[in-house]
Amino acid sequence: MAKRLGDRVVLKAGVESVRRKDGRFLGTTRRGTWRGKRVSSRFRPRYQTGSSFTHPL
């Protein structure tokens, strides 16, 4: 799937925060900030440390 999505997927860049702004989501990592219409969260709760989410998602 990552290959099909191309540069829209950033590997080895753990999410530090996700917030909503102007109807879009902003995801911040140590490698930069990305904007999108949707957020897909793919991690187990025990790996969530160090990430923050501004509600409502």
Rosetta silent file (secondary structure, phi, psi, omega in degrees, C-alpha in Angstrom):
SEQUENCE: MAKRLGDRVVLKAGVESVRRKDGRFLGTTRRGTWRGKRVSSRFRPRYQTGSSFTHPL
SCORE:     score description
SCORE:     0.000 S_00000001
   1 L     0.000  -41.547 -179.332    0.000    0.000    0.000 S_00000001
   2 H   -60.076  -39.475  179.582    2.807    2.446    0.835 S_00000001
   3 H   -63.022  -41.790  179.815    4.314    1.937   -2.602 S_00000001
   4 H   -65.229  -36.094 -178.510    0.974    2.696   -4.277 S_00000001
   5 H   -80.812  -16.087  175.096    0.525    5.878   -2.221 S_00000001
   6 H    64.345 -133.063 -175.217    4.044    7.078   -3.041 S_00000001
   7 H   -74.843    2.574  175.144    5.255   10.235   -1.300 S_00000001
   8 H   -79.949   -6.996  177.135    1.976   10.522    0.613 S_00000001
   9 L  -113.747  129.512  178.888    3.409    7.958    3.049 S_00000001
  10 L  -115.885  113.478 -178.341    6.333    8.900    5.278 S_00000001
  11 L   -90.114  154.619  178.510    8.087    5.927    6.846 S_00000001
  12 L    56.976   40.895  178.191   10.176    5.980   10.044 S_00000001
  13 L  -140.327   80.284 -177.912    8.600    9.264   11.166 S_00000001
  14 L   -56.410  139.941 -179.129    6.523    8.616   14.276 S_00000001
  15 E   -72.835  128.891  177.510    3.564   10.936   14.751 S_00000001
  16 E   -96.893  -34.010  178.051    4.038   13.437   17.568 S_00000001
  17 E  -158.128  154.323  174.448    0.686   15.190   17.275 S_00000001
  18 E  -133.692  129.974  177.951   -2.509   15.333   15.222 S_00000001
  19 E  -144.504  162.002  177.982   -4.790   18.359   15.222 S_00000001
  20 E  -101.484  139.374  177.041   -7.563   19.872   13.151 S_00000001
  21 E  -151.118  125.246  177.303   -7.225   23.233   11.462 S_00000001
  22 L    53.581   42.365  177.114   -9.523   24.812    8.877 S_00000001
  23 L    77.199    5.148  179.064  -11.364   21.541    8.240 S_00000001
  24 E  -122.634  164.263  174.886   -8.141   19.559    7.651 S_00000001
  25 E  -100.487  141.731  174.284   -5.893   17.449    9.832 S_00000001
  26 E  -116.199  120.396  177.115   -2.302   18.382   10.557 S_00000001
  27 E  -108.177  124.080 -177.745    0.024   15.537   11.478 S_00000001
  28 E  -108.512  132.702  175.459    3.366   16.547   12.965 S_00000001
  29 E  -129.737  176.544  177.096    6.426   14.292   13.014 S_00000001
  30 L   -69.820  -12.884 -179.694   10.109   14.914   13.626 S_00000001
  31 L  -100.689    2.174  177.914   10.450   15.058    9.824 S_00000001
  32 E   140.110 -174.179  179.379    7.820   17.752    9.253 S_00000001
  33 E  -121.252  135.618 -179.871    4.114   18.525    9.243 S_00000001
  34 E  -123.611  148.190 -178.139    1.619   17.121    6.760 S_00000001
  35 E  -114.625  142.036  179.301   -1.951   18.157    5.997 S_00000001
  36 E  -159.402  169.346  178.874   -4.768   15.849    4.937 S_00000001
  37 L   -80.748  -29.139 -175.331   -8.505   15.204    4.812 S_00000001
  38 L  -134.392  160.766  175.385   -8.311   12.029    6.901 S_00000001
  39 L  -124.465  132.999  174.951   -6.203   10.406    9.605 S_00000001
  40 L  -117.552  118.125 -178.230   -5.478    6.694    9.770 S_00000001
  41 L  -102.632  120.047 -177.022   -4.145    5.477   13.087 S_00000001
  42 L  -128.623   66.966  175.233   -2.363    2.127   12.945 S_00000001
  43 L  -151.819  155.891  178.080   -0.738    1.386   16.296 S_00000001
  44 L   -76.788  147.066 -179.043   -1.507   -0.432   19.491 S_00000001
  45 H   -51.931  -34.252 -178.665   -2.434    1.729   22.510 S_00000001
  46 H   -68.085  -16.996  178.195    0.721    0.715   24.399 S_00000001
  47 H   -95.534    8.542 -174.165    2.805    2.348   21.628 S_00000001
  48 L   -79.878  -11.384 -177.317    0.899    5.602   21.900 S_00000001
  49 L   -58.829  138.027 -179.697    3.276    7.274   24.349 S_00000001
  50 L    91.175   -5.635  178.229    4.765   10.465   22.965 S_00000001
  51 L  -109.758  144.064  176.018    1.777   11.150   20.683 S_00000001
  52 E  -130.786  147.871 -179.911   -0.950   13.662   21.357 S_00000001
  53 E  -127.021  128.576  176.160   -4.321   14.175   19.717 S_00000001
  54 L   -92.591  119.343 -176.449   -6.349   17.356   19.879 S_00000001
  55 L   -83.398  156.544    0.452  -10.032   16.417   19.946 S_00000001
  56 L   -88.535  143.658  174.210  -12.380   16.062   18.239 S_00000001
  57 L   -89.799    0.000    0.000  -10.913   13.850   15.537 S_00000001
